[in-house]
Amino acid sequence: MKNTFYVDMKTARDLNISGNLLLVYSMIDSMTKDGETFSMRKADMARALNTKPLTVHKCLKKLIEKGLIEQVECVKDGKYLSTFKIIK
């Protein structure tokens, strides 16, 4: 799997996030357009970011708590997908 995403340092400063939190946010932000959702298994996100699924899970939870993303219910072919949408 080859995904390209960009880290916007202005966004990092504006949102006051860094490290893995910034990487997870940037991945979601880069792969969506206004109002769209982003779906990917946490294990696949972790592999793309060279980290552990638990780290991705914690980052997603923190981003939701900060009000930067929201989790959207999504079931595809009977399987639950981690689906998120950028709020800020």
Secondary structure as GFF3:
##gff-version 3
##sequence-region A 1 88
A	DSSP	alpha_helix	9	15	.	.	.	ID=ss1
A	DSSP	alpha_helix	19	30	.	.	.	ID=ss2
A	DSSP	beta_strand	38	39	.	.	.	ID=ss3
A	DSSP	alpha_helix	42	49	.	.	.	ID=ss4
A	DSSP	alpha_helix	53	65	.	.	.	ID=ss5
A	DSSP	beta_strand	69	71	.	.	.	ID=ss6
A	DSSP	beta_strand	75	76	.	.	.	ID=ss7
A	DSSP	beta_strand	79	80	.	.	.	ID=ss8
A	DSSP	beta_strand	83	86	.	.	.	ID=ss9
###
